[in-house]
């Protein structure tokens, strides 16, 4: 998939561009970088305890970093790379990039918004339905032959449930639009009111949780939103409520979430992200009212290719001095 039309294609001008890759890339992205003649330096081939030495040894060759949600670009990395000009992250979130340090150094930063919105929104709705209808448990019920000895217990419908969205940005709005098709009343909390009169605004996450059945976390991770889902918010959502998190694991106080689910103070959860990925609290494994996916919100072939094209287009634009397509810094 090409981000630009044929007539708008940015000329290939990346021969010998030194690109630090912090984590194994989507194969198509790596192939396209190599096809353009980039010189890839793979940080993940060095032991984690030796990353700084690797950076210093290769600093003179590196002017770009391609990272993702696993390993970003922190202050130590940026300081170790005096020739660094641009960080292009294979994600919409930029919480793994030290934006303050980048601004101080004049390092440009880009991300991949918009192209992944639909996939993440689709997954949020899918998780909500899977939790309420207990689809994974029903699948196991059939596979182990239990259907032959009796029917499956009744579950709960999704249609008509009050859906609260924490963060009504691109992804939050796409989730709201999908939920509307199920006749779900929509409410939200964001930093400011949005021009959507059919959606009810609440001034705090606690107020939002008190007035919805399903709470979807879709805001960016910042200092203000870290642990925004705390015990008070979870208790306000209550024993019939469901939490869906397709944002970041650090949005949620995970120990409080686990306690609430185990004790029955929260009705269920659909989780694509966790506090210490890939380490997941084992208490969740035994709960049929919890559905988990391994941080795959945007992980479809189509969207991954579109994200890769956007990473490359931003790098090419920087190299030839044209405006970046999706600048963050």
Secondary structure in CASP SS format (residue, H / E / C, confidence):
PFRMAT SS
TARGET T0000
AUTHOR 0000-0000-0000
METHOD secondary structure of the structure
MODEL  1
X C 1.00
X C 1.00
X C 1.00
X C 1.00
X C 1.00
X H 1.00
X H 1.00
X H 1.00
X C 1.00
X C 1.00
X C 1.00
X C 1.00
X C 1.00
X C 1.00
X C 1.00
X C 1.00
X C 1.00
X E 1.00
X E 1.00
X E 1.00
X E 1.00
X C 1.00
X C 1.00
X C 1.00
X C 1.00
X C 1.00
X H 1.00
X H 1.00
X H 1.00
X H 1.00
X H 1.00
X H 1.00
X H 1.00
X H 1.00
X H 1.00
X C 1.00
X C 1.00
X C 1.00
X E 1.00
X E 1.00
X E 1.00
X E 1.00
X H 1.00
X H 1.00
X H 1.00
X C 1.00
X C 1.00
X H 1.00
X H 1.00
X H 1.00
X H 1.00
X H 1.00
X H 1.00
X H 1.00
X H 1.00
X H 1.00
X H 1.00
X H 1.00
X H 1.00
X H 1.00
X H 1.00
X C 1.00
X C 1.00
X E 1.00
X E 1.00
X E 1.00
X E 1.00
X C 1.00
X C 1.00
X C 1.00
X C 1.00
X C 1.00
X E 1.00
X C 1.00
X H 1.00
X H 1.00
X H 1.00
X H 1.00
X H 1.00
X C 1.00
X C 1.00
X C 1.00
X C 1.00
X C 1.00
X C 1.00
X E 1.00
X E 1.00
X E 1.00
X E 1.00
X C 1.00
X C 1.00
X C 1.00
X C 1.00
X C 1.00
X C 1.00
X C 1.00
X E 1.00
X C 1.00
X H 1.00
X H 1.00
X H 1.00
X H 1.00
X H 1.00
X H 1.00
X H 1.00
X C 1.00
X C 1.00
X E 1.00
X E 1.00
X E 1.00
X C 1.00
X C 1.00
X C 1.00
X C 1.00
X C 1.00
X C 1.00
X H 1.00
X H 1.00
X H 1.00
X H 1.00
X H 1.00
X H 1.00
X H 1.00
X H 1.00
X H 1.00
X H 1.00
X H 1.00
X H 1.00
X H 1.00
X H 1.00
X H 1.00
X H 1.00
X H 1.00
X C 1.00
X H 1.00
X H 1.00
X H 1.00
X H 1.00
X H 1.00
X H 1.00
X H 1.00
X H 1.00
X H 1.00
X C 1.00
X C 1.00
X H 1.00
X H 1.00
X H 1.00
X H 1.00
X C 1.00
X C 1.00
X C 1.00
X C 1.00
X C 1.00
X C 1.00
X C 1.00
X C 1.00
X C 1.00
X C 1.00
X C 1.00
X C 1.00
X C 1.00
X E 1.00
X E 1.00
X E 1.00
X E 1.00
X C 1.00
X C 1.00
X C 1.00
X H 1.00
X H 1.00
X H 1.00
X H 1.00
X H 1.00
X H 1.00
X H 1.00
X H 1.00
X H 1.00
X H 1.00
X H 1.00
X C 1.00
X C 1.00
X C 1.00
X C 1.00
X C 1.00
X E 1.00
X E 1.00
X E 1.00
X E 1.00
X C 1.00
X C 1.00
X C 1.00
X C 1.00
X C 1.00
X C 1.00
X C 1.00
X C 1.00
X C 1.00
X C 1.00
X E 1.00
X E 1.00
X C 1.00
X C 1.00
X C 1.00
X H 1.00
X H 1.00
X H 1.00
X H 1.00
X H 1.00
X H 1.00
X C 1.00
X C 1.00
X C 1.00
X E 1.00
X E 1.00
X E 1.00
X E 1.00
X C 1.00
X C 1.00
X C 1.00
X C 1.00
X C 1.00
X C 1.00
X C 1.00
X C 1.00
X C 1.00
X C 1.00
X C 1.00
X E 1.00
X C 1.00
X H 1.00
X H 1.00
X H 1.00
X H 1.00
X H 1.00
X H 1.00
X H 1.00
X C 1.00
X C 1.00
X C 1.00
X C 1.00
X E 1.00
X E 1.00
X E 1.00
X E 1.00
X C 1.00
X C 1.00
X C 1.00
X H 1.00
X H 1.00
X H 1.00
X E 1.00
X C 1.00
X H 1.00
X H 1.00
X H 1.00
X H 1.00
X H 1.00
X H 1.00
X H 1.00
X H 1.00
X H 1.00
X H 1.00
X C 1.00
X C 1.00
X C 1.00
X C 1.00
X E 1.00
X E 1.00
X E 1.00
X E 1.00
X C 1.00
X C 1.00
X C 1.00
X C 1.00
X E 1.00
X C 1.00
X C 1.00
X E 1.00
X C 1.00
X C 1.00
X H 1.00
X H 1.00
X H 1.00
X H 1.00
X H 1.00
X C 1.00
X C 1.00
X C 1.00
X E 1.00
X E 1.00
X E 1.00
X C 1.00
X C 1.00
X C 1.00
X C 1.00
X C 1.00
X C 1.00
X C 1.00
X C 1.00
X H 1.00
X H 1.00
X H 1.00
X H 1.00
X H 1.00
X H 1.00
X H 1.00
X H 1.00
X H 1.00
X H 1.00
X H 1.00
X H 1.00
X H 1.00
X H 1.00
X H 1.00
X H 1.00
X H 1.00
X H 1.00
X H 1.00
X H 1.00
X C 1.00
X C 1.00
X C 1.00
X C 1.00
X C 1.00
X C 1.00
X E 1.00
X C 1.00
X C 1.00
END
